[in-house]
Amino acid sequence: MKAVVVRAPMAFDVEEVPAPEAPAGGLLLDIKACGLCGSDLRTLRSGHRKVTFPYVIGHEICGVVVETGAGYVGPWQRGDLLSMGPVVYCGACDFCREGRFELCENYREIAQAWPGGLAEQMAVPPEAIRLGVIERVPAGVDPAHAAIAEPISSCLNAQEKGEVGLGDTVMIIGAGPIGCIHAALAQLRGAEKVFIADVNAERLKLTEPFMPDVLLDASRADLVAEVRRLTGGKGADVIITATPAPVAAVQAVEMARKGGRILLFGGLPKDESKPGIDLNLVHYNALHLIGTTIFAPRHRRLQRRRCAHVRCI
């Protein structure tokens, strides 16, 4: 079969590789769509501590079951179109036992512990059947949309933790796909106003279908001052950093309303992960700094119940 094989940082190509077999207790998928996540790009550019090259990456996956392995006892059968969550929880740590799967201490991921979905076929290991997150795709949902249920799940987790809701003014720093997903979710959760900022004017324009209230070109204006002006000097209730730029975290603290919630969603480069945040602002303004990563099974199930939104994205 054909697969994208990464042999070293920035050394990758489409190659002919042996097709996988359905593992015992697992599944074999024909891949219909696979997204390219920001973490995939970091792996392509710099490698990853959990990935040994050469390797097939890609963890935003939708595919059709073409074979079941020996001893398989799961609910999915041949012909089912599945959206794969890449995370496989350990099921044994304190957090898993408490049902707080998004904090699993020993989770593994497809495309790290097992070959990923940037290939014509992919083996689904039995561990993912038992302790992963797999959903049957509702009728009428495009496989490309079903594949990005993974980043949507992570955004849902963040906004749940940040209690984004009715009446909030939400400022999103970063106009990429994640920023657009956050905008759509904030609106669905009842936010009164949604602002999006980016340093790239062309990228900002691409967010227009998501109908933000204000687009802010951070390359031309003082972002903190603009948010203060737009909110009558109060600041935003919720700020979401949907970018790996360290300055976003600094700006978020400076533009937050008293008691505001700052969702630190974008991971920072390893050598720039300690930006100069004014902690006195956090202290005296009673700000909430909230870090989130991955998701729990409930965040995927929420999407299945709201499949109309998945179609929208």
C-alpha positions in Angstrom: 0.0 0.0 0.0 1.0 3.7 -0.2 1.8 5.6 3.0 3.5 8.8 4.0 6.7 7.7 5.7 8.7 10.1 7.8 12.4 9.1 7.9 13.8 12.1 9.7 12.8 15.7 10.5 11.6 17.2 7.2 12.5 14.0 5.3 9.3 12.3 4.2 7.6 11.0 1.1 4.8 8.8 -0.2 6.3 5.2 -0.3 5.1 1.7 -1.0 5.1 -0.2 2.3 3.7 -3.6 3.4 0.0 -3.4 4.1 -0.9 -4.2 7.8 -3.0 -7.1 8.9 -5.9 -7.0 11.2 -4.4 -7.6 14.7 -5.9 -10.2 17.0 -8.7 -8.5 18.8 -8.5 -5.5 16.6 -9.6 -4.1 13.3 -8.3 -3.2 9.9 -9.5 0.1 8.3 -9.5 1.5 4.8 -8.6 5.1 5.5 -11.1 7.6 4.0 -9.7 10.8 5.5 -6.8 11.8 7.8 -6.1 15.3 9.0 -2.7 16.9 9.5 -2.6 18.2 13.1 -0.3 20.9 14.5 1.4 18.2 16.5 2.0 16.2 13.3 3.7 19.3 11.8 5.9 19.6 14.9 6.9 15.9 14.5 7.7 16.5 10.8 9.8 19.5 11.6 11.5 18.5 14.8 10.8 14.8 15.6 9.0 13.6 18.7 10.2 11.9 21.8 7.6 9.1 21.4 8.2 8.5 17.7 11.1 6.5 16.3 11.7 7.1 12.6 11.0 5.8 10.0 7.3 6.0 10.9 3.8 6.6 9.6 2.1 9.5 11.5 -1.4 11.0 11.3 -4.0 10.7 14.1 -7.1 12.5 12.9 -8.6 9.5 11.3 -11.8 8.3 9.6 -12.0 4.9 7.9 -14.2 1.9 7.0 -13.8 -1.5 8.7 -12.6 -4.0 6.1 -11.5 -6.9 8.4 -11.8 -7.9 12.0 -8.9 -9.8 13.8 -9.0 -13.2 15.4 -10.9 -13.1 18.7 -12.4 -9.6 18.1 -15.5 -8.9 20.2 -16.1 -5.2 19.7 -19.3 -3.6 18.5 -18.0 -2.5 15.0 -18.2 -4.7 12.0 -17.2 -4.8 8.3 -18.6 -1.8 6.4 -18.9 0.5 9.4 -17.5 4.0 8.9 -15.6 5.0 12.1 -14.1 8.2 13.5 -11.0 7.2 15.5 -9.9 9.1 18.6 -6.1 8.6 18.8 -5.9 8.5 22.6 -5.7 5.1 24.3 -6.2 5.6 28.1 -4.4 3.3 30.5 -7.5 2.7 32.6 -5.5 2.1 35.7 -4.1 5.5 37.0 -5.9 7.5 39.6 -7.4 9.8 37.0 -8.8 7.0 34.9 -10.3 5.4 38.0 -11.9 8.7 38.8 -13.4 9.0 35.3 -11.1 12.0 34.5 -9.7 10.4 31.4 -8.4 13.6 30.0 -5.8 13.6 32.7 -4.6 10.0 32.2 -1.0 9.7 33.3 0.0 6.9 31.0 -2.1 7.4 27.8 -0.7 6.3 24.4 -1.6 7.6 21.0 -2.1 6.1 17.5 0.6 7.6 15.3 3.0 7.4 18.2 2.7 4.0 19.9 1.2 2.5 16.7 1.4 3.5 13.0 -1.0 6.2 12.0 -3.5 7.1 9.4 -1.5 8.8 6.6 -1.7 5.6 4.7 -4.2 3.6 2.6 -4.9 1.2 5.5 -4.3 1.2 9.3 -4.5 -1.5 11.9 -6.5 -0.6 15.0 -4.9 -2.3 18.0 -7.0 -4.2 20.6 -6.0 -1.7 23.2 -7.8 1.0 21.3 -10.9 -1.2 21.2 -10.9 -1.6 24.9 -9.6 1.7 26.2 -9.8 4.1 23.2 -12.5 6.3 21.8 -14.1 5.1 18.6 -17.5 6.4 17.2 -19.6 5.2 14.4 -20.0 8.1 11.9 -23.6 9.3 11.6 -25.2 9.0 8.2 -24.6 12.0 6.0 -21.4 13.2 7.7 -18.5 13.6 5.4 -15.5 11.4 6.3 -13.2 14.5 6.2 -15.4 16.2 8.8 -15.5 13.0 10.9 -11.7 12.9 10.9 -11.5 16.2 12.7 -13.7 15.1 15.6 -10.4 14.7 17.4 -9.4 18.4 17.6 -13.0 19.4 18.2 -13.0 17.0 21.2 -10.0 18.8 22.7 -11.6 22.2 22.1 -14.8 21.0 23.8 -12.7 19.9 26.8 -11.1 23.3 27.1 -14.3 25.3 26.8 -16.0 23.0 29.3 -13.1 23.6 31.8 -13.4 27.3 31.1 -17.1 27.4 31.5 -17.6 29.3 28.3 -21.3 30.3 28.2 -24.1 32.8 28.1 -23.2 36.4 27.8 -19.4 35.9 27.6 -17.1 38.0 25.4 -14.6 35.5 24.1 -11.3 36.6 22.6 -9.5 33.9 20.5 -5.8 34.5 19.6 -5.0 32.5 16.5 -7.1 32.3 13.3 -6.1 28.8 12.2 -8.5 25.8 12.2 -8.4 25.5 16.0 -9.3 29.1 16.4 -12.2 28.6 14.0 -13.4 25.6 15.9 -13.2 27.5 19.2 -15.3 30.3 17.6 -18.0 28.0 16.5 -18.1 26.2 19.9 -18.2 29.5 21.8 -21.2 30.6 19.8 -23.0 27.3 20.3 -22.4 27.6 24.1 -24.0 31.1 24.2 -21.2 33.6 24.0 -22.5 37.1 23.4 -19.4 38.2 21.4 -16.5 36.4 19.7 -13.4 38.2 18.6 -10.6 36.5 16.6 -7.0 37.9 16.3 -4.1 36.9 14.1 -0.9 38.5 12.7 -1.8 37.2 9.2 -4.5 39.2 7.5 -5.2 36.5 4.8 -5.7 33.9 7.5 -8.1 36.2 9.4 -10.2 36.5 6.2 -10.6 32.8 6.1 -12.5 32.9 9.5 -15.3 35.0 8.1 -17.6 32.0 7.4 -17.5 31.4 11.2 -19.1 34.8 11.7 -16.9 36.3 14.5 -18.1 39.7 15.7 -14.7 41.3 15.3 -11.5 40.4 13.4 -8.3 42.0 14.8 -5.1 42.2 12.8 -2.5 41.9 15.5 0.3 43.0 13.1 -1.3 46.4 12.8 -2.8 47.2 16.2 -2.1 46.9 19.9 -4.2 43.8 20.6 -4.6 44.4 24.3 -5.6 48.1 23.8 -8.1 47.0 21.1 -9.8 44.4 23.3 -10.0 46.9 26.1 -11.5 49.5 23.8 -14.1 47.0 22.4 -15.2 46.0 25.9 -15.5 49.5 27.4 -12.2 49.1 29.3 -13.3 45.9 31.1 -11.5 43.2 29.1 -12.7 39.9 27.7 -14.4 37.3 29.9 -12.6 34.4 28.2 -9.4 34.4 26.2 -8.3 31.3 24.3 -4.7 31.1 23.1 -5.0 29.0 19.9 -1.4 29.6 18.8 2.1 28.4 19.8 3.2 32.1 20.0 4.4 32.7 23.6 3.4 36.4 23.4 -0.3 35.3 23.3 -0.2 34.1 26.9 1.2 37.4 28.0 -1.4 39.4 26.1 -4.2 37.1 27.4 -3.4 38.0 31.0 -3.2 41.7 30.1 -6.5 41.8 28.2 -8.6 39.7 30.6 -11.5 41.1 32.6 -11.3 40.8 36.4 -12.2 37.2 37.3 -11.6 36.2 33.6 -10.7 32.8 32.4 -7.7 32.2 30.2 -7.6 28.9 28.3 -4.0 28.1 27.5 -4.8 25.8 24.5 -1.8 26.1 22.3 1.4 24.4 23.4 4.5 26.5 23.3 7.9 25.6 21.8 10.1 23.8 24.3 12.7 26.6 24.5 10.1 29.4 24.7 7.7 27.9 27.2 8.3 30.4 30.0 6.9 33.8 28.7 7.1 36.8 30.9 3.5 36.8 32.4 2.8 39.4 35.0 1.6 37.3 37.8 0.5 40.4 39.8 -2.2 40.8 37.2 -3.2 37.2 37.8 -3.2 37.8 41.5 -4.9 41.1 41.8 -7.5 40.5 39.0 -8.3 37.0 40.3 -7.7 35.5 36.9 -8.0 31.8 36.2 -5.2 30.3 34.1 -6.5 27.0 32.7 -4.4 24.5 30.8 -6.0 21.6 29.0 -4.8 18.8 26.7 -6.5 15.9 24.9 -10.1 15.0 25.9 -12.2 12.4 27.6 -14.7 9.9 25.9 -17.6 12.2 26.9 -16.3 15.0 24.6 -16.5 12.7 21.6 -20.0 11.5 22.5 -21.2 15.0 22.8 -20.3 15.5 19.2 -22.1 12.4 18.0 -25.3 13.8 19.7 -24.7 17.1 17.9 -23.7 15.8 14.5 -25.3 18.8 12.8 -22.5 20.9 14.3 -19.9 18.4 12.9 -21.4 18.9 9.5 -21.1 22.7 9.9 -17.4 22.4 10.8 
